[in-house]
Every structure is written in structure tokens, then in C-alpha cells.
Amino acid sequence: MKLNSYFVPALLALLLHGAVFFVLADVWFDQEKEVRRVPRHVSAQIVDLKTVTTQADKKRQADAAKRKAAEQARQKKVAEEKRKKAAAEKKRKQEIAKKQAAEKKRKEQAAKKAAEEKKRKQEIARKKEAEKKRKAEEAKRKAEAKRQKELAAKKAAEKKAAEDARKKAEAERKRKEQERIAAEKKRKAEDEARRKAAAEKARQDALAVAMAEEEALLAEEEGRQTAQSYESYVRDLISSNWRRSASARNGMVVELSIHLLPSGEVDDAYVSKSSGDDRFDRDAVRAVMKAERFPELQKLDPVVFDRYYRKFTMIFRPEDLRR
């Protein structure tokens, strides 16, 4: 028997003894007081802890026996239900197996019958195919004989037509040859006349081109000289706005690309080849932008302006600058 099975009875006995002790202590310690108390009727009973524990154990054992009997009955009932279900399941599976076996046998018989029917139909189809092939070969043989006969007739007709065509073509060739000879004589005469005319025209064109090239060269040279006459004007105007910076050193070279408008105004200026000194480069660009406008360039021919000053480059060196 486990120790905790005595806990509840022992606790009850302890509480009962405590209550008795409390009542007795109250009576003993209050005898010296003059106040009269109403007597209390205390009923005390001595409890045998061993007897109480034994009865509780018996009751607990009886309850446990009932619970065990009930659990055994429940388990027996569950086991019986499982057995019945297992038996029913086994019977159901046997019936299913029996039906499946019957279905399998039926399918096998049906498959066998279908295979025999398929074989019979294949045999019939094979015979039909053989007959069809024989008829096709017979028809092919007859068609080939007919084709050969028609081919022979066609070749004979083509041979006759070819001979007729050859004779006709020979006559046509002779006629065309005569026409060709006459046309050739006419063409040669016309070619000779065209050659002479073309030679004369080529001579005239060459003379005109030479004169035009000469005039263009003269005009270009004149334009170049005119443009060069304004170069010092442009450089002087830019130099007047250019100041030597502290970082400038002899030997530095900066190349600027300058864009002008037809009015002579500065449209843009940027470094196309740097000197390696950013400040020196910026001073050169600033000088061009400060010049703002070159009014004298409006006197140039528009073609000369577009060729030489619409977009041009200038090279600047520190030794060319003023302090």
C-alpha cells in the first residue's frame, strides 16, 4: 500500500485532535477570570487513526475493484466489438476477393474472345489488303501499258512538230540574219555619229570642268587669303581679354575649339586639347567668351565664313599672352 493513501485520513484525524485541544485550552485558561461564561457542551470522540485508515483503505480498495471490474467489462466489450468488426471486415474482404476473382475471370474470357475476334478481323483485313494490292498492281500494269503507248504517240508527234519547227526556225533565222545585217550597218553608222558627238561633248565638258575647277581654286584661294586677313583681328580681340595667370609657364599649349554664329557672336568655346593646367585652360576659354562678338567677320562672304570661322581652332601659348 502506498504512503499517500494514509494522507487524507491522517489529516482528518489531526484536524479533529486540534479542534478538541483548542476547546480544552479555552476552558482551562479561562477559569481564573471572574466573568461567568455560559457553559458549552463539548462532545469529544476519540478516533482510532488505524481504524479510520483501514476503513478508508477498504472503501478505496472496493472502489478500485469496482473500477477495475468496470474497466475489464469495458475492455471485454471493446474486444468483442473489435472481434465482430474484424470478422465482418474479413468476410467483406473475402466477398470482395471473390468478386474480384470472378471479374478477373470474366475479363480474361472477354480478353481471350476479343483477341480471337481481333485475329479473325486481321486475317480478313490481310486477305482484303492482298486482293487490293493485286488489283492495284493490275491497274498499274494496264496504266503503264497505256502510258507507254501514249508516250510513243506523243514522241512521234513531237518529232514531227520539231521537224516542222526546225524548218520554220531556219527560215525565220535567215530572215532575221538579213534584218540583223541591215540593222548592224545602220547601228554602226549611228554609233559613229554618236561617238563623234560624244567626243565633242566630252571635249566641251572637260573644258568647262577645267575652267570651273580653275575658277573654284581661284575663289578658294581668294577666300583663304581673305579669311587669313581676319585671323590677326580675331586673335588680337581675344588676346585683349586674356591675362597671364600665375600658373602659366612657357612651353604650355592649349587648343580651343571655337564656334561662331553668322552674326560674329561667340556661340561656344571649349578645350579640344588641354595644356595639362586646368587654370591656364579656363583662362583661355574665358578670354574667348569675354570677346563675345567679332563684328568685322560680317563683312566676309557667308561661304567663306562657314568654311573658316563657323567652327575653327586656335592654339594659345603663355609667351603670346600679356601680363
Protein Blocks (a to p, Z undefined) as FASTA:
>chain_A
ZZklmmmmmmmmmmmmmmmmmmmmmmmmmmmpmbdcdddddddddddfklmmmmmmmmmm
mmmmmmmmmmmmmmmmmmmmmmmmmmmmmmmmmmmmmmmmmmmmmmmmmmmmmmmmmmmm
mmmmmmmmmmmmmmmmmmmmmmmmmmmmmmmmmmmmmmmmmmmmmmmmmmmmmmmmmmmm
mmmmmmmmmmmmmmmmmmmmmmmmmmmmmmmmmmmmmmmmmmmmmmmmmmmmmmmmmmmm
pccdfkbcghiacdddddddfkopafbdcdfbdghiaklmmmmmmmmmmnopafklmmpc
fklmmmmmmpccddddfklpcZZ
